[in-house]
Amino acid sequence: MTAEISIRHGVQRKAGGAFFGVIHVDARPGYPLTVRLGVDDGEERQYTLEPGDTFPVHDETWVLDRVDDPSGNWRVVIRKAE
């Protein structure tokens, strides 16, 4: 299994030749949990994702695995898709 990368509020992470940062976590009751993720792999992109959604990084596919404690001190977990 591919190692997980945890991203907390205000902290960028570097992995797989790219930088990852969470712009916003939307955990409002009655709405789907969404994460606005910024990715810079030489080209800057932003994605709005729900857990399980995938996104490209270079020639790889990554997945938003989960969001721990989404309505509190959240932690977004991403990993390479297998």
Phi, psi and omega in degrees: 000141180288142179298145177274151175240121180262136180234124177255166181305128174078008183237124174274148175237146177246132178197148177057030179074020181221158173255140180234139175211142179268125180273320183198143170244123179254107182239038180293139176300139178086358179236154176296143175292124178230152178234130173263112187247132174260134180230132175233104177243034187106338173228130181276131178221157174232141180230142169255117190232151168251156178308133182098343179288151180249160178208151182275145171220114189054235180256019181250161174250130178245161182227142170280104186287310182190170173234116177275136179050057187298332182264005180234233179276074191295159175219120179267134182242122176240162177200163173291140177286146181263000000 
